[in-house]
């Protein structure tokens, strides 16, 4: 079932406007900013053609480069691995083009309205993702402690699961004013969002997700907390997030990012490739047909190995000098860093003057989640075979406390070759797989699933080698994404607000941080888009440019929308 591609949220007209990820920390309407006919702003003509280093060719880096190019600047993109970053799509042997392995981001909530602006521009098709018990999922099996339950809807599950669902809803209402906040986000009521959220940030910054559950009378039962951690609702179990700040979780649930997901037909990596190759219809300075690819002669610059500040006559901020893996040294009046922030600590030799010391501290305190996946191609979607005795599907989307944790069934058009994501795991569950080869991983997973489906010979349907990833072992990532621990709000605020540099000493200006781990919603592509737009605004104003008064940007409205500042004494 293929859906229409969501576009930017309208300013009004519907009885209940949709949720968006524009809030609650910095409730700026990025989708409306993108959709406005006045555009994102402009730079003075004397700046046309000025080079800007963009370090990292993931989604954030390519959107930054794409929008700077449209303003008439000349972005120079550096990429150590492959375009797309964690938007990484792998083709599976023997499978058609619409059956792929999404090694990184694979499901996108419609509340990611800025992301869907670009998905729509690229003309990519989307379809519902087969989450547990989602409408697009024919059936779901929950297997805990050796007991298996088959369900098509939540009503098919035993009463204890209904109790857990009610406990979660009650906890969100009583502890986080959930309905009120969602109403404020739908209505884009900034005052209401900030009134609710600012109080919660001050009260809950030191609280873990698990502690938040334990403090709720609705979750007084350990059994309920255990089931919720292992199965959860929406995308599945939540227990790998239990040590993280509850603020991280509320940002997800408030904005509907935990449910109702879409996938991109043919793979999400098509979007960064489109950004790289597309020649915008509206641009200044550059000749018609200019694209990022054409400005680079087809390929980005190689990995950055060193960053330092160098003198610039008449400019106290200085220049940013970049050394890359080829040994080439280039100097720029501004740069945007969009790669994983830990790269600045390990892979890249950095001048300490690049950032204020408080920002270095925030990067050092960054906490990343591990994550692993393993896919196999199969001859056909055999899971749709129906057992004549029970009327059940041969196999279902599966949540379990066994090693696999989450198993997803992915089919294309018709009854041809398909794919199974045998396992999708996080944190400690992911680390259990780390020493194993792809084939060893597959064998352990198949053994786990055989305990749940003893009459299904999954191995007999596999038609190619397994495809796997452990993001913590990827040298240019070192983890899947940031997830703040309790007490990390102040660090996150420093990183997110870095694009607004008027309060920084002049010697620290001109380098801008972006990427999903700089955002309030790390791990979601929407955060990569939002911080890219912040960085574009930062570079534009650094060069003396400005937005159109009819379409103010994130920095123009910063004082009104700024995230609450917690005391540090």
N, C-alpha and C positions, 0 to 999 in steps of 0.2 A: 504494500500500500504506500503510494507516494503522495506526499503532501505538497501544497504550495509553499514556496519559500517565504518565511516571515520577513517583513520589512520593518523599517523604523516605526516606532510606536506613534500613532497620531496624537495631536495635542488635545483632542477631546472628541465627543460625539458618541461614544459607546457608553452603555449603562454601567458596565464595569470594565475599566481599562485594565490591560494585562499587567502582570508583574514584570519588572525589569530589574537588571542588576545595576541600575543607577542609584546606588545607596547601599546602606545607610550612612557610612562614614563620610563620604564626600558626594552628596546627592546632586551631582551635575548631570544634565541630560545629554550624554554623549551621542545618543542616537539622533536627537533633534539637531544637535550641532552638525553632525554629518549630513543630515538630510536638507539643511537650509540652503537655498539657492545662492546665498552670498558666499558660500565656501568657508574654508577654515581660516582665511586671513591672507596676508600678502607681506612681502619684504620689499624694501626700497629697490628700485631698478638697478642701482649701482652694485647691489649684492647678487644680481642674477649671475648664474654660473659658478658661484662660490662653492667650493668643495666642503662637504661635511662628512666626517667619518661616521659610519653606522656599523657598530661592532656586533655581529650576530645576525644571521640570515634566517631566523625563525619568524613566526608571525609578527611579533612586535617590531623586529628590525625591518621587515619588508614593508609593513604599513607605514612606519616612520619614513623610510626611504621613498616610498611611492608618493606620499603626501608632500614631502619636501621637494621632490622632483616637480610635482604639479605647481608649486610656488615659484619655480624657476631656479632653485638651488640644484647643486650637483652632488647627490649622495654617493659615497664610495662605500660599498658594502663589503665587509669582511666576514667570511664564514669558514669555520674550522672543519666542518663535517659535511652536511648536506642541507640544501635549502629546505626550510620547513621546521627545523628544530624538532620539537616533540610532536609536531604534526607530521608523523612519519607513517606512510602507507607502504606496505609490502605486498607485492603480487604473490599469489600462492600457486604452486605448480599444478597445472592441469585445470585451473579454475578460470571462469570467464572474468572479464574486467570488472563486473559489478560485485564479485566476491573477493574481498581483500582482507588483509590483516592490518588492523589499525594498531600500531605498536605503542603509540602514545595516546593522545586525545582521540576518543572514538564516539562520544555522545555529548550532545550540546543542547542545553535547555533553551526553549524559545525566548526565555527572558534575557538571553544574550543578544540583545537587540542591535548593538553596535557590530558584533561579529556577523550577524545575519545581514546587516547592510552590505558587507563585502561579499558574503556568500551569494546574495541576490545579484550584486553587480557582476559577479563572475558567472552567473547563469547556472550554478550548480543545483542539482536536484537533491532533495532531502526525503527521508522516510523515517517512520517511527522506529526507534531503537527497541529491541526486544528485552527490556528490563523485566525483572521478576514481577509477575502478575499485571504487567502493562497490557493495554488493549491489543497491542500488536503481538503479544506473546501467547501462542496457543495454550500453553500449560506451563506450570511451574512445579518443581518438586523441592520440598524442604526436607533435608535429612539432618537430624540432630541426634546425637547420642545413639545412633543406630536405628532410630525410628524415622520412617519415611512417610511424608504426607504429600499427596497429589492434589493440585488445585488449579482451577481455571480463574477463580476470583478469590478475594480474601474471605468471602463467605464460606468457601469450601474448607477453610483451615479450622483446626480445633479451637475451642473457646479461649485457651490460654493465649493464642496469638491475637485474638480480638482484644483481650485484656491488655496486652502489651501495646497494641496500637492506641487504645484509649489512654493508657498511662503516658505515652509519648505526647499525645495531643494535650492532655491536661498539664503536663510539665511545661510545655511551650507556652501555654496560656498563662499559667500561674507564675512562672518564673521569668517570662520574657515578653509578655503582652503581645503575643504573636499576631492575633487577628488585627489589633490596632496598628501594628507596624505594617502589615501587609496592605491594609487600607491606605495608610499614608504613602506607601510606595506606589500603589496603583494610581493614587490621585496626585502624585508628585508634590505632596504637602511637606515642604522642606522643614517648616517649623515643627510639625508634629513628629517627623522622623528624628530630628535632632533632640527634641524634648525626651523622647523615649530612649534613644540610643545613647545619648550622652550620660544619662543616669546609669544605664546598664554597663557601659564601659568602665565607669568609675567603680561600680560595685562588683563586676565580674571579671575584671582583667586578670586577677590572680587565681581564678577558678578553672579547674580542669573540666572537660566534658563529663568524665565519670563522676567527679564531685558534684556537678550540677544535677546529675541524675540522682545521686544518693541524697541530696538535700530535698528532693521532691517527695512528698508523702505518697504520690502516685506510684513511685518506684521504690517503695520500702522493701519489696520482695527481691532478694538476690536472684531468684529464678527468673523473674521478669527482666532484670538487668542483663542477665546472661543471655537470654533469648534475644533481647533487643540487640546486644552486641554482635551476636553471631548471625542474625537474620535481618534485623532492622526492617525498615519499610522504605519504599522508593527504589534505590539502587542496590540495596542489600545491607549486609552487616556494617555496624559502626564501630566495632571494638578496636580496630587499629587506630581510630581517632580518639579513643578514650583519654590518652595522656595530654592531648592538645587543648589549647584554650577553648572554652565554650564560645567565645566570641567568634572564632573561626566557623563553628557549626551554625550559629545563628545567622551569619551572613549568607550561608547556603540555604537554610530553610526559609528565611524571610523572603528571599528572591525567587523561590521555586526552583533553585538550581539542582535540587536533589531528586527531581522526578520529571516525568513527561519529556523524555529526551528524544532528540532527532539524531540521525546519522547522515552522512553525505554519501550519496550513491557514487561508487567508484573510488571513494577515499578522500579524506580531508586534505591530503597533501596537494591536491589539485589547486587549492586556494593559494598557498604561497607560490606555486608555479605560475598561476595566473597573475598575481601581483608582480612577479618578476618579468613576465613577458608582455603584459598588457600595455598598450599605448593609450593613455587617457584621452578622452575627447576634449576636455578642457584643461589647458595648461598654458603657462606663460613662458616666454623666452625660448623654449625648445621647439624645434621643427616638428610638424605633424608626423606621427609615427614613432616618436621617441619613446622608448621604454627603459626600464632599469637594465634589462639585458643588453640593449643597444648601447647604453652609456658605458657598460663594462666590457664590451666586446664579447659578450656571451656568458662570461663566468665571473663570479665575485672574486675579490682578493682572498688570499689564503688566511690561515689562522693568525691572530694577533699574538705576538710573543712579548711585547713590551709597550707600556704606555707611560709617558712623562710629559710634564709641562715645560715649555720653552718660551723664551722671551718673545714678545711681540711689541714693537715700538708703538707707543701711544695707547696700548691696551693693557691695563694692569692685570687683566685675567690671563693674559698670555695665550699661547697656542697649545694644542694637544698634538704631540708627536707620537706617531704610531710606527712600530717595527713589526713586520709580519714574518711568517715562517720562511719566506723566500729570501729574507735578509733585507728587503726593501724598506726604506725609511721615508715616511711622508708626514708632512705637518699640516694641520688643519686649524682654522679659527674656532671650530666647535666640533664636538663629537657626541654621539649617543651610544651608550653601552646597554645592550639588550640581552646579552647572554646571561647564564646563571651567575649570580653575583659571587659565588664561591670561586669562580674562575679568576677573579681579581686577587684572591689569596694564594692561589696555587699554580695555575697554568700561565699566568701573565705576570711579568716583572713590572711592578708598579711603583711610580713615584708617590710617596705618601701625600704630597701636596695636591693630588688629584681630588681628594675629598676631605672635608673636615673630619676631625678625629671621632666625633660622635657618629658619623656615618660609617666610618670603618668599624666602629664597635657594633653597630647594627648589623653590618654584613657578617662579622665574625659570629654573632649570636644567631644567625639564620639557622633554622631547623628544617631539614629536608626529609620527606617521606620516601622510603624505598618502594619500588613497585616492580612486579614481574608479570609477564603474560606468555602464554604459549598457544599457538594456533596449529591446527593440522587441516589439510585439504581432504575432503571425502568425496566419494563417487556420486553421492546424491543425498538429499535431505531425508535420510532413512528414518529420522525421528518422527516423521509424520505418519509412518505406518501405524495403524490402529490395531491394538490387541482385540480380537473378536470376543474374547471372554470377558474383559474388563471395560472395553470401550475407551481405554486410555491410550494416549500417544506412546510410542515405543520409548521415547526419551524426551525430556523436558529441560527448559532452562532450570539450572540446579543451584541451590544454595545449600551449603553443608559446612559442618565443622571439621570435615576431613581435609586433607592437604590441598585439594583443589580450590576450596572455598566458593568460587563462583565459576560456573560453566555456561557459556552462551552459544546458541545455535544460530548460525548465520547463513541465510540462503539467498540466492539471486533469483532471476526470472526462471520460471519453469522448474523442471525436476532434474536439471543437470548438476554438475559438480557444485559442492557447497563447502562450508568451513565450520569448524568448531573452535571456539576459544576454550580450550580444555581447562584453563585456569587463569584467573585474574586475582592477584594477591597483593597485599600491602605490608610494609614494615616487617615485623618478625616473620610473618608468613612468607614474605618475599625472600628474606634472608635464608630460609630453609632450602630454597632452590639454588642459591647462588653457586655452590660448588659443583653442581651437577651439569653434565653436558645436555644438549637439547634432547638427545635420545633417552638419556637417563631420566630427565624430567618427564618426558612423555610416558615412559614405562610406569613411573610412580603414579602419575595422574590416572592412567588407564586402570591401574590396580585399584585406586580409590573409587573410581566410577563403577568398576565391576561389582563392588560391594552394594552399590545403590541399584544398579541395573544388571542383575546376575544373568538375565536371559538375552542381553544385548551384546553382540560381539562388535564393539566399536572398531577394534583394530582391523577387522576384515574390510572395513569401508575406507580406510586411509589410503590415499593414492600418491602421497608425496612426503618428503621429509618435513619434520616440524620446524616452525619458525618461532623464535623466542627472543625476549629481551629482558634484561634486568637493568633498570635505569641507573641504579646505584653503581653499577660496574661500567657504565658508559663514560669514557674519560672526559668528555666535554659537558657532562651533565651532573654526574656524581649524586644523582637522586632524581625522583620524579618531579617533585615540586615542594615549595615551602609550605609548612604548616606551623603557625606560631604556637609556642608553648605559653603557659600562663606567665604573665608579667612582660610579655614581648610587645604589647601595644605601642609603647613609646618608640621602640626600635622601628616598628612598621611605619609609624607616622613619619619618622625622619626620612625613611626611604621613599615613601609615596610622595611627600611634599617637596622632594629635592628639585623637581622641575621648576618650582617658584623660587628663583634664586636672588631676589632683591634683598633678602635678609642675610645672605651669605657674604662673607668677605670677598672682595673682588678677585682675589687670587684663587678662589675656589669655584669661580663661575666658568661656564662654557662647556663643561662635561655634564651630560644629562643621563640619568638612570631610567631605564624602562624595562619592560618584561613582566611576565605574570607574577614573578616572585617579588616585584616591587609593588604590585597592586594589593588591594584588600582582598582579592579573591584569587589567591594563588591556586594553580591547578586547573583554572578555567580559562579557556581561550579569550573570553570576554575581558579578563584582566589584562591580557597582553595587548588587546586593542586599546583599551582605555589609557594605559600608561604610554602607549605609542602616541596617542593624540595629545597627551600632556607634554611629551617630549617635543613634538612638532611645535606646539605653542611656545615652549621654552626656547627652542632654536630661533623661531621667528622673532620673538621679542628681543633675544640676544643680539640679533642683527638689525634691530631698530624697526622691525615690522610691527603690524598690529592686525587685529581682527576687524571685520566690519561691525559698526555699532549695532546693526540689527541682529548680529549673531555672535554675541560675546563668547569667548572661549573659557576653558577651565581656570586659567590664571586670572582672567578678568573678574571672575566671580569668586575668586578664592577667599577673600575676606568674609564673604557672606556664607560660604559653604564649608570652610575649613574644618577638618576633623578636630574634635575636642582635644585640648592639650591637657594631659594629666600632670600634676606637680611632680617634680623630681627630687625635692628635698624631704 
